[in-house]
């Protein structure tokens, strides 16, 4: 283990763009992935687990992992129907998950480290909410949470809410109000990260594993009506590029909370933008992205592996 690297734990619901983010982090020489946990979200948790185990095996990633929550905190108020999309079609592989489960796995990994660790969250925040509630001392072991989720302006699953937050607003609300430092990479920047046909061809030219990643991106995104001609956004990769080159983004600190009861605003991440507000600014929100610098960093990582 290289203590000069950025130490991260990834919580994910893979997800083609989750796969792209995980592979970007794994290929980077400046990041040390201490472990990975799964959560429901993009697809059913059975497929999430299959995708995780097969991806780690195929890409020869030396990353321990544990499976986590398969439904939101409020089981009586499930926001979305899970789908059977996003099967990666990788060779079958017997799972080697940590049987303690995601929450205990995260707790142990945080306790093992001398320094603080960054949590990178790419899906609903159910595991993280449970971790912080069951083991509040873990808050002092987390450097920050860098999440793909939320939106300052328009959502995607509804006009107000972004998908990851909408899947479990109660969990998200608890995390935003936990006191842990948060960096929010929301739709305001992530929806600009379009890969077009020529980008995918370039990535495929770097090697066999890069070609397989492109196949996953194409196959899984097409089930959502996304095409290389119109562009395929790799939302979750923003979290990793932010860790490596934060100057790619502009940001602003806000007090952010999550709406859990609104009839048409459930899951909305509401930033207090009042100039006279005295609310504690708990979240660094990424507001703009230099897409040319983003792509340069992304391609450099893909090419070096």
C-alpha contacts under 8 A as a table, 3 or more apart, distances in Angstrom:
res1	aa1	res2	aa2	distance
1	X	32	X	7.48
2	X	5	X	5.73
2	X	32	X	7.40
3	X	6	X	7.82
3	X	7	X	7.94
4	X	30	X	7.83
5	X	29	X	7.86
5	X	30	X	4.96
5	X	31	X	5.13
5	X	32	X	5.84
6	X	30	X	6.23
6	X	31	X	4.72
6	X	32	X	5.84
6	X	117	X	7.93
6	X	118	X	7.85
6	X	243	X	7.88
7	X	31	X	6.17
7	X	32	X	4.89
7	X	33	X	6.13
7	X	34	X	6.59
7	X	116	X	7.94
7	X	117	X	5.41
7	X	118	X	6.30
8	X	31	X	7.30
8	X	32	X	6.26
8	X	33	X	5.12
8	X	34	X	5.90
8	X	35	X	7.55
8	X	117	X	5.59
8	X	118	X	4.75
8	X	119	X	5.68
8	X	120	X	6.61
9	X	33	X	5.95
9	X	34	X	5.52
9	X	35	X	5.16
9	X	36	X	5.81
9	X	37	X	7.91
9	X	106	X	7.72
9	X	117	X	7.21
9	X	118	X	6.43
9	X	119	X	4.97
9	X	120	X	6.04
10	X	22	X	7.99
10	X	33	X	7.43
10	X	35	X	6.50
10	X	36	X	4.73
10	X	37	X	6.28
10	X	119	X	6.01
10	X	120	X	4.75
10	X	121	X	5.86
10	X	122	X	7.47
11	X	36	X	5.78
11	X	37	X	4.70
11	X	38	X	5.64
11	X	39	X	7.06
11	X	119	X	7.43
11	X	120	X	6.24
11	X	121	X	4.78
11	X	122	X	6.06
11	X	123	X	6.91
11	X	127	X	7.82
12	X	18	X	6.66
12	X	36	X	7.40
12	X	37	X	6.24
12	X	38	X	4.92
12	X	39	X	5.96
12	X	121	X	6.15
12	X	122	X	4.79
12	X	123	X	5.16
13	X	18	X	6.93
13	X	38	X	5.58
13	X	39	X	5.24
13	X	40	X	5.80
13	X	41	X	5.62
13	X	42	X	5.91
13	X	43	X	7.41
13	X	45	X	7.87
13	X	48	X	5.74
13	X	122	X	6.77
13	X	123	X	5.40
13	X	124	X	7.94
14	X	17	X	7.30
14	X	18	X	4.91
14	X	19	X	5.91
14	X	42	X	6.74
14	X	43	X	7.93
14	X	48	X	5.71
14	X	51	X	6.56
14	X	52	X	6.87
14	X	86	X	7.68
15	X	18	X	4.94
15	X	19	X	6.17
15	X	42	X	5.78
15	X	43	X	7.55
15	X	48	X	7.71
15	X	86	X	6.03
15	X	220	X	7.70
16	X	19	X	5.04
16	X	20	X	6.35
16	X	86	X	6.87
16	X	88	X	7.98
16	X	216	X	6.18
16	X	217	X	5.17
16	X	220	X	6.00
16	X	221	X	6.79
16	X	234	X	7.86
17	X	20	X	4.85
17	X	21	X	6.17
17	X	217	X	7.11
17	X	233	X	7.69
17	X	234	X	4.79
17	X	235	X	6.13
17	X	236	X	5.54
17	X	237	X	6.84
18	X	21	X	5.06
18	X	22	X	6.09
18	X	122	X	6.45
18	X	236	X	5.66
18	X	237	X	7.37
19	X	22	X	5.14
19	X	23	X	6.04
19	X	55	X	7.92
19	X	213	X	7.59
20	X	23	X	5.25
20	X	24	X	6.02
20	X	213	X	6.96
20	X	217	X	7.78
20	X	234	X	7.04
20	X	236	X	7.50
20	X	237	X	6.36
21	X	24	X	5.03
21	X	25	X	6.20
21	X	234	X	7.91
21	X	236	X	5.58
21	X	237	X	4.27
21	X	238	X	7.77
21	X	239	X	7.62
21	X	240	X	6.46
22	X	25	X	5.17
22	X	26	X	6.08
22	X	237	X	7.97
23	X	26	X	4.92
23	X	27	X	5.92
24	X	27	X	5.20
24	X	28	X	6.16
24	X	237	X	7.26
24	X	240	X	7.17
24	X	298	X	7.32
24	X	301	X	6.66
24	X	302	X	7.03
25	X	28	X	5.21
25	X	31	X	6.13
25	X	32	X	7.93
25	X	33	X	7.40
25	X	240	X	6.19
26	X	29	X	7.87
26	X	31	X	7.14
26	X	32	X	7.61
26	X	33	X	6.99
26	X	61	X	7.25
27	X	301	X	6.32
27	X	302	X	7.00
27	X	304	X	7.87
27	X	305	X	5.74
28	X	31	X	5.84
28	X	301	X	5.90
28	X	305	X	7.87
30	X	244	X	7.45
33	X	36	X	7.63
33	X	63	X	6.73
34	X	63	X	6.67
34	X	64	X	7.33
34	X	109	X	7.27
35	X	63	X	5.46
35	X	64	X	5.01
35	X	65	X	5.50
35	X	106	X	7.99
35	X	109	X	7.58
36	X	63	X	6.95
36	X	64	X	6.44
36	X	65	X	4.61
36	X	66	X	6.57
37	X	65	X	5.51
37	X	66	X	4.92
37	X	67	X	5.59
37	X	68	X	6.32
37	X	102	X	5.49
37	X	106	X	7.79
38	X	48	X	7.00
38	X	49	X	7.06
38	X	52	X	7.82
38	X	65	X	7.98
38	X	66	X	6.66
38	X	67	X	4.92
38	X	68	X	5.14
38	X	69	X	7.35
38	X	102	X	7.12
39	X	45	X	6.77
39	X	48	X	7.49
39	X	67	X	6.99
39	X	68	X	5.15
39	X	69	X	5.07
39	X	70	X	6.01
39	X	123	X	6.88
39	X	124	X	6.94
39	X	126	X	7.31
39	X	127	X	6.88
40	X	43	X	6.59
40	X	44	X	6.07
40	X	45	X	4.89
40	X	48	X	6.97
40	X	68	X	7.89
40	X	69	X	6.26
40	X	70	X	4.74
40	X	71	X	6.18
40	X	82	X	7.92
40	X	123	X	7.65
40	X	124	X	7.24
41	X	44	X	6.89
41	X	45	X	7.53
41	X	82	X	6.76
41	X	123	X	6.18
41	X	124	X	6.27
41	X	164	X	7.06
41	X	167	X	6.79
42	X	48	X	7.97
42	X	82	X	7.07
42	X	83	X	7.36
42	X	85	X	7.68
42	X	86	X	7.65
42	X	123	X	7.65
43	X	47	X	6.50
43	X	48	X	6.48
43	X	82	X	5.19
43	X	83	X	4.81
43	X	84	X	5.66
43	X	85	X	5.77
43	X	86	X	6.74
44	X	47	X	5.46
44	X	48	X	6.27
44	X	70	X	7.64
44	X	82	X	5.21
44	X	83	X	5.79
44	X	84	X	6.06
45	X	48	X	4.67
45	X	49	X	6.01
45	X	70	X	5.51
46	X	49	X	5.25
46	X	50	X	6.28
47	X	50	X	4.91
47	X	51	X	5.92
47	X	84	X	7.19
47	X	86	X	7.59
47	X	87	X	6.40
48	X	51	X	5.17
48	X	52	X	6.12
49	X	52	X	5.13
49	X	53	X	6.23
49	X	67	X	6.83
50	X	53	X	5.42
50	X	54	X	6.06
50	X	87	X	7.94
50	X	95	X	7.89
51	X	54	X	5.37
51	X	55	X	5.84
51	X	87	X	6.46
51	X	88	X	5.95
51	X	90	X	7.84
52	X	55	X	5.25
52	X	56	X	6.15
53	X	56	X	5.41
53	X	57	X	6.26
53	X	93	X	6.55
53	X	94	X	7.30
53	X	95	X	5.46
53	X	96	X	7.25
53	X	97	X	7.86
54	X	57	X	5.16
54	X	58	X	5.96
54	X	90	X	5.95
54	X	91	X	6.47
54	X	92	X	6.19
54	X	93	X	5.46
54	X	95	X	7.96
55	X	58	X	5.17
55	X	59	X	5.99
55	X	88	X	7.94
55	X	90	X	7.02
56	X	59	X	5.55
56	X	60	X	5.92
56	X	61	X	5.00
56	X	62	X	7.46
56	X	63	X	7.21
57	X	60	X	5.10
57	X	61	X	6.48
57	X	93	X	6.99
58	X	61	X	7.85
58	X	90	X	7.17
58	X	91	X	7.38
59	X	209	X	6.74
64	X	97	X	7.07
64	X	98	X	7.29
65	X	96	X	7.68
65	X	97	X	5.27
65	X	98	X	5.99
65	X	102	X	8.00
66	X	97	X	4.87
66	X	98	X	4.76
66	X	99	X	6.75
66	X	100	X	7.37
66	X	101	X	5.28
66	X	102	X	5.03
66	X	105	X	6.59
67	X	97	X	6.79
67	X	98	X	7.54
67	X	99	X	7.90
67	X	101	X	5.45
67	X	102	X	5.36
68	X	101	X	5.73
68	X	102	X	4.53
68	X	103	X	7.12
68	X	127	X	6.43
69	X	72	X	7.42
69	X	102	X	7.69
69	X	126	X	6.71
69	X	127	X	6.23
71	X	75	X	6.58
71	X	78	X	7.65
72	X	75	X	5.73
72	X	78	X	6.60
72	X	126	X	6.11
72	X	167	X	6.98
72	X	168	X	5.23
72	X	171	X	7.54
73	X	126	X	6.54
73	X	168	X	6.83
73	X	170	X	6.78
73	X	171	X	6.45
74	X	77	X	5.48
74	X	78	X	6.83
74	X	168	X	7.72
74	X	170	X	7.27
75	X	78	X	5.84
78	X	81	X	7.56
78	X	167	X	7.16
78	X	168	X	7.61
79	X	166	X	6.42
79	X	167	X	5.34
79	X	168	X	7.07
80	X	166	X	7.88
80	X	167	X	6.12
84	X	87	X	7.65
85	X	220	X	7.06
85	X	223	X	6.82
86	X	219	X	7.84
86	X	220	X	4.79
86	X	221	X	7.74
86	X	223	X	7.63
87	X	220	X	7.01
88	X	216	X	5.70
88	X	219	X	7.81
88	X	220	X	7.13
89	X	216	X	7.90
98	X	101	X	6.28
98	X	105	X	7.21
100	X	104	X	5.95
100	X	105	X	6.35
101	X	104	X	5.90
101	X	105	X	5.99
102	X	105	X	4.99
102	X	106	X	6.02
102	X	127	X	6.79
103	X	106	X	5.26
103	X	107	X	6.24
103	X	127	X	6.19
103	X	128	X	7.55
103	X	130	X	6.87
103	X	131	X	5.29
104	X	107	X	5.05
104	X	108	X	6.16
104	X	131	X	7.81
105	X	108	X	5.28
105	X	109	X	6.19
106	X	109	X	5.16
106	X	110	X	6.14
106	X	131	X	7.51
107	X	110	X	5.26
107	X	111	X	6.21
107	X	131	X	7.14
107	X	135	X	7.46
107	X	138	X	6.75
108	X	111	X	5.07
108	X	112	X	6.13
109	X	112	X	5.16
109	X	113	X	6.74
110	X	113	X	5.67
110	X	116	X	7.63
110	X	117	X	6.86
110	X	138	X	6.99
110	X	141	X	6.07
110	X	142	X	7.37
111	X	114	X	7.75
111	X	138	X	7.79
111	X	141	X	7.30
113	X	116	X	6.93
113	X	117	X	7.59
115	X	141	X	7.44
116	X	140	X	7.94
116	X	141	X	5.10
116	X	142	X	5.28
116	X	143	X	4.91
117	X	141	X	6.63
117	X	142	X	5.06
117	X	143	X	5.20
117	X	144	X	7.32
118	X	142	X	5.90
118	X	143	X	5.21
118	X	144	X	5.12
118	X	145	X	5.80
118	X	146	X	7.07
119	X	142	X	6.98
119	X	143	X	7.83
119	X	144	X	6.39
119	X	145	X	4.70
119	X	146	X	6.18
119	X	147	X	7.97
120	X	145	X	5.91
120	X	146	X	4.91
120	X	147	X	5.67
120	X	239	X	6.98
121	X	124	X	7.78
121	X	125	X	7.24
121	X	145	X	7.17
121	X	146	X	6.37
121	X	147	X	4.62
121	X	148	X	6.28
122	X	147	X	6.13
122	X	148	X	5.26
122	X	149	X	7.39
122	X	164	X	7.76
122	X	236	X	6.07
123	X	148	X	7.27
123	X	149	X	7.52
123	X	164	X	5.18
124	X	164	X	4.57
124	X	165	X	5.92
124	X	166	X	7.94
124	X	167	X	5.99
124	X	168	X	6.00
124	X	171	X	7.86
124	X	172	X	7.47
125	X	128	X	5.32
125	X	129	X	6.09
125	X	164	X	7.59
125	X	165	X	7.40
125	X	168	X	6.87
125	X	171	X	5.61
125	X	172	X	5.54
125	X	175	X	7.40
126	X	129	X	5.22
126	X	130	X	6.31
126	X	168	X	6.70
126	X	171	X	5.22
126	X	172	X	7.43
127	X	130	X	5.24
127	X	131	X	6.15
128	X	131	X	5.00
128	X	132	X	6.23
128	X	171	X	7.82
128	X	175	X	7.13
129	X	132	X	5.35
129	X	133	X	6.15
129	X	171	X	5.26
129	X	172	X	7.20
129	X	174	X	6.15
129	X	175	X	5.66
130	X	133	X	5.11
130	X	134	X	5.92
130	X	171	X	7.93
131	X	134	X	5.38
131	X	135	X	5.71
131	X	136	X	7.53
131	X	138	X	7.68
132	X	135	X	5.28
132	X	136	X	4.90
132	X	137	X	7.79
132	X	138	X	6.52
132	X	139	X	6.55
132	X	175	X	7.77
132	X	178	X	7.58
133	X	136	X	5.71
135	X	138	X	5.74
136	X	139	X	5.74
137	X	140	X	5.86
137	X	141	X	7.36
138	X	141	X	5.05
138	X	142	X	6.58
139	X	142	X	5.48
139	X	178	X	8.00
139	X	179	X	7.79
139	X	180	X	6.19
140	X	143	X	7.62
142	X	145	X	7.41
142	X	180	X	7.29
143	X	180	X	7.81
143	X	181	X	7.25
144	X	180	X	6.16
144	X	181	X	4.75
144	X	182	X	5.66
144	X	183	X	7.37
145	X	180	X	7.15
145	X	181	X	6.26
145	X	182	X	4.80
145	X	183	X	6.14
146	X	182	X	5.96
146	X	183	X	4.67
146	X	184	X	6.17
146	X	185	X	7.32
146	X	239	X	6.19
147	X	182	X	7.44
147	X	183	X	6.22
147	X	184	X	5.23
147	X	185	X	5.88
147	X	186	X	7.98
147	X	239	X	6.50
148	X	164	X	7.82
148	X	184	X	6.23
148	X	185	X	4.79
148	X	186	X	5.72
148	X	235	X	7.17
148	X	236	X	5.72
148	X	238	X	7.47
148	X	239	X	6.39
149	X	162	X	6.43
149	X	163	X	7.38
149	X	164	X	5.57
149	X	165	X	6.11
149	X	184	X	6.45
149	X	185	X	6.12
149	X	186	X	4.85
149	X	187	X	7.17
150	X	155	X	7.41
150	X	161	X	6.78
150	X	162	X	5.01
150	X	163	X	7.69
150	X	164	X	7.22
150	X	165	X	6.03
150	X	184	X	7.12
150	X	185	X	7.47
150	X	186	X	4.77
150	X	187	X	6.55
150	X	268	X	7.11
150	X	269	X	5.53
151	X	154	X	6.28
151	X	155	X	6.00
151	X	161	X	7.14
151	X	162	X	6.26
151	X	186	X	4.73
151	X	187	X	5.10
151	X	188	X	5.92
151	X	268	X	7.64
151	X	269	X	6.21
152	X	186	X	7.35
152	X	187	X	7.78
152	X	188	X	6.60
152	X	269	X	6.80
152	X	270	X	6.97
152	X	271	X	6.67
153	X	160	X	7.43
153	X	188	X	7.01
154	X	159	X	5.48
154	X	160	X	5.47
154	X	161	X	7.12
154	X	162	X	7.95
154	X	187	X	7.82
155	X	158	X	5.63
155	X	159	X	4.86
155	X	160	X	4.68
155	X	161	X	4.28
155	X	162	X	4.50
155	X	163	X	7.69
155	X	187	X	7.14
155	X	268	X	7.72
156	X	159	X	6.16
156	X	160	X	7.52
156	X	161	X	6.29
156	X	162	X	5.18
156	X	163	X	6.50
157	X	161	X	6.12
157	X	162	X	5.79
157	X	163	X	5.37
157	X	166	X	7.55
158	X	161	X	5.20
158	X	162	X	7.08
160	X	264	X	7.53
160	X	265	X	5.52
160	X	266	X	7.68
160	X	267	X	7.38
160	X	268	X	5.26
161	X	165	X	6.98
161	X	166	X	5.88
161	X	265	X	6.80
161	X	266	X	6.91
161	X	267	X	5.04
161	X	268	X	4.40
161	X	269	X	6.99
162	X	165	X	5.79
162	X	166	X	5.97
162	X	186	X	7.93
162	X	187	X	7.29
162	X	267	X	7.16
162	X	268	X	7.11
163	X	166	X	4.97
163	X	167	X	6.12
164	X	167	X	5.43
164	X	168	X	7.26
165	X	168	X	5.70
165	X	169	X	5.37
165	X	172	X	6.04
165	X	267	X	5.49
165	X	268	X	7.44
165	X	269	X	7.77
166	X	169	X	5.42
166	X	266	X	6.88
166	X	267	X	4.26
166	X	268	X	7.31
167	X	267	X	7.67
168	X	171	X	5.50
168	X	172	X	6.38
168	X	267	X	7.53
169	X	172	X	4.98
169	X	173	X	6.01
169	X	258	X	6.56
169	X	259	X	7.01
169	X	260	X	5.60
169	X	266	X	7.17
169	X	267	X	4.97
170	X	173	X	5.18
170	X	174	X	6.42
170	X	258	X	7.92
170	X	260	X	6.18
171	X	174	X	5.24
171	X	175	X	6.36
172	X	175	X	5.11
172	X	176	X	6.15
172	X	258	X	6.74
173	X	176	X	5.27
173	X	177	X	6.20
173	X	257	X	6.17
173	X	258	X	4.98
173	X	259	X	7.56
173	X	260	X	7.74
174	X	177	X	5.19
174	X	178	X	5.93
175	X	178	X	4.98
175	X	179	X	7.96
175	X	180	X	7.69
176	X	179	X	7.30
176	X	180	X	7.67
176	X	182	X	7.30
176	X	256	X	6.94
176	X	257	X	6.30
176	X	258	X	7.67
176	X	282	X	7.28
176	X	283	X	7.71
177	X	180	X	7.90
177	X	257	X	7.24
177	X	282	X	7.74
179	X	282	X	7.17
180	X	282	X	7.94
181	X	282	X	6.42
181	X	283	X	6.56
182	X	282	X	6.70
182	X	283	X	4.86
182	X	284	X	6.18
183	X	283	X	5.73
183	X	284	X	4.68
183	X	285	X	5.90
183	X	286	X	7.39
184	X	283	X	6.75
184	X	284	X	6.14
184	X	285	X	4.83
184	X	286	X	6.14
185	X	188	X	7.79
185	X	189	X	6.75
185	X	190	X	6.80
185	X	238	X	6.65
185	X	239	X	6.48
185	X	285	X	6.49
185	X	286	X	5.42
186	X	189	X	6.08
186	X	190	X	6.05
186	X	285	X	7.57
186	X	286	X	6.98
187	X	190	X	4.82
187	X	191	X	5.31
187	X	235	X	7.67
188	X	191	X	6.58
188	X	192	X	7.86
188	X	286	X	7.53
188	X	287	X	6.09
188	X	288	X	7.05
189	X	192	X	5.77
189	X	193	X	7.53
189	X	286	X	6.74
189	X	287	X	6.29
189	X	288	X	5.65
189	X	289	X	5.66
190	X	193	X	5.59
190	X	233	X	7.16
190	X	234	X	7.17
190	X	235	X	4.52
190	X	236	X	7.35
190	X	238	X	6.39
191	X	194	X	7.16
191	X	233	X	5.80
191	X	234	X	7.77
191	X	235	X	6.26
192	X	233	X	6.74
192	X	289	X	7.86
192	X	291	X	7.27
193	X	232	X	7.69
193	X	233	X	4.90
193	X	234	X	5.72
193	X	235	X	6.49
193	X	291	X	6.87
194	X	231	X	4.92
194	X	232	X	4.94
194	X	233	X	4.23
194	X	234	X	6.62
195	X	199	X	5.61
195	X	200	X	6.60
195	X	228	X	6.69
195	X	231	X	5.23
195	X	232	X	5.04
195	X	233	X	6.17
195	X	234	X	7.36
196	X	199	X	5.19
196	X	200	X	6.35
196	X	228	X	4.53
196	X	229	X	5.95
196	X	230	X	6.97
196	X	231	X	4.74
196	X	232	X	6.57
197	X	200	X	5.21
197	X	201	X	6.25
197	X	228	X	4.65
197	X	229	X	6.11
197	X	231	X	7.65
198	X	201	X	5.05
198	X	202	X	6.19
199	X	202	X	5.10
199	X	203	X	6.33
200	X	203	X	5.09
200	X	204	X	6.15
200	X	214	X	6.17
200	X	228	X	7.90
201	X	204	X	5.09
201	X	205	X	6.30
202	X	205	X	5.19
202	X	206	X	7.07
203	X	206	X	5.55
203	X	207	X	7.88
203	X	210	X	6.00
203	X	211	X	6.86
203	X	214	X	7.22
203	X	299	X	7.12
203	X	302	X	6.74
203	X	303	X	7.50
204	X	207	X	6.14
204	X	208	X	7.32
204	X	210	X	5.31
204	X	211	X	4.13
204	X	212	X	7.81
204	X	214	X	6.49
205	X	210	X	7.66
205	X	211	X	7.21
206	X	210	X	6.20
206	X	211	X	7.61
206	X	302	X	6.91
206	X	303	X	5.39
207	X	210	X	5.32
207	X	211	X	6.18
208	X	211	X	5.04
208	X	212	X	6.36
209	X	212	X	5.05
209	X	213	X	6.32
210	X	213	X	5.06
210	X	214	X	6.33
210	X	302	X	6.95
211	X	214	X	5.11
211	X	215	X	6.31
212	X	215	X	4.96
212	X	216	X	6.33
213	X	216	X	5.09
213	X	217	X	6.25
214	X	217	X	5.00
214	X	218	X	6.10
215	X	218	X	5.20
215	X	219	X	5.96
216	X	219	X	5.27
216	X	220	X	5.86
217	X	220	X	5.59
217	X	221	X	5.77
218	X	221	X	5.48
218	X	222	X	6.03
218	X	227	X	7.33
218	X	228	X	7.56
219	X	222	X	5.51
219	X	223	X	7.13
220	X	223	X	5.61
220	X	224	X	7.50
221	X	224	X	5.38
221	X	225	X	6.77
221	X	226	X	5.31
221	X	227	X	7.22
221	X	232	X	7.10
222	X	225	X	4.93
222	X	226	X	4.86
222	X	227	X	6.03
223	X	226	X	7.25
226	X	230	X	7.07
226	X	231	X	6.95
226	X	232	X	5.88
227	X	230	X	5.47
227	X	231	X	5.85
227	X	232	X	6.16
228	X	231	X	4.71
228	X	232	X	5.92
234	X	237	X	5.82
234	X	238	X	7.77
235	X	238	X	6.06
236	X	239	X	5.90
236	X	240	X	7.69
237	X	240	X	5.43
237	X	241	X	6.35
238	X	241	X	5.16
238	X	242	X	5.92
239	X	242	X	5.22
239	X	243	X	6.49
240	X	243	X	5.17
240	X	244	X	6.40
241	X	244	X	5.05
241	X	245	X	5.70
241	X	246	X	7.05
241	X	248	X	7.78
241	X	294	X	6.95
241	X	297	X	7.16
241	X	298	X	7.30
242	X	245	X	5.23
242	X	246	X	4.36
242	X	247	X	7.65
242	X	248	X	6.99
242	X	249	X	7.20
243	X	246	X	5.99
245	X	248	X	5.88
245	X	297	X	7.99
246	X	249	X	5.85
247	X	250	X	7.02
248	X	289	X	5.99
248	X	290	X	5.39
248	X	291	X	7.72
248	X	293	X	5.94
248	X	294	X	6.12
249	X	286	X	6.30
249	X	287	X	7.24
249	X	288	X	5.55
249	X	289	X	4.52
249	X	290	X	6.22
250	X	286	X	5.85
250	X	287	X	5.62
250	X	288	X	4.95
250	X	289	X	6.39
251	X	284	X	6.36
251	X	285	X	5.37
251	X	286	X	4.27
251	X	287	X	5.07
251	X	288	X	6.88
252	X	284	X	5.64
252	X	285	X	5.42
252	X	286	X	6.67
252	X	287	X	6.85
253	X	281	X	5.82
253	X	282	X	7.22
253	X	283	X	5.56
253	X	284	X	4.37
253	X	285	X	5.96
254	X	271	X	5.84
254	X	272	X	6.16
254	X	273	X	6.89
254	X	280	X	7.81
254	X	281	X	4.57
254	X	282	X	6.32
254	X	283	X	5.51
254	X	284	X	6.49
254	X	285	X	7.01
255	X	271	X	5.61
255	X	272	X	5.38
255	X	273	X	7.96
255	X	279	X	6.08
255	X	280	X	5.67
255	X	281	X	4.00
255	X	282	X	5.14
255	X	283	X	6.14
256	X	269	X	6.40
256	X	270	X	5.46
256	X	271	X	4.38
256	X	272	X	6.36
256	X	281	X	7.30
256	X	282	X	6.55
256	X	283	X	6.24
257	X	269	X	5.76
257	X	270	X	5.38
257	X	271	X	6.67
258	X	266	X	7.96
258	X	267	X	6.06
258	X	268	X	5.61
258	X	269	X	4.68
258	X	270	X	6.01
259	X	262	X	6.36
259	X	265	X	6.52
259	X	266	X	5.21
259	X	267	X	5.34
259	X	268	X	5.31
259	X	269	X	6.68
259	X	270	X	7.24
260	X	265	X	7.89
260	X	266	X	4.96
260	X	267	X	5.90
260	X	268	X	7.90
261	X	265	X	7.67
261	X	266	X	5.73
262	X	265	X	4.79
262	X	266	X	4.84
263	X	266	X	6.32
265	X	268	X	5.48
272	X	277	X	7.25
272	X	279	X	7.74
273	X	277	X	7.53
274	X	277	X	5.25
281	X	284	X	7.98
286	X	289	X	7.76
289	X	294	X	7.56
290	X	293	X	5.53
290	X	294	X	6.21
291	X	294	X	4.85
291	X	295	X	6.11
292	X	295	X	5.28
292	X	296	X	6.17
293	X	296	X	5.02
293	X	297	X	6.21
294	X	297	X	5.36
294	X	298	X	6.19
295	X	298	X	4.97
295	X	299	X	5.93
296	X	299	X	5.31
296	X	300	X	6.06
297	X	300	X	5.16
297	X	301	X	6.37
298	X	301	X	5.38
298	X	302	X	6.37
299	X	302	X	5.01
299	X	303	X	6.00
300	X	303	X	5.15
300	X	304	X	6.20
301	X	304	X	5.41
301	X	305	X	6.67
302	X	305	X	5.93
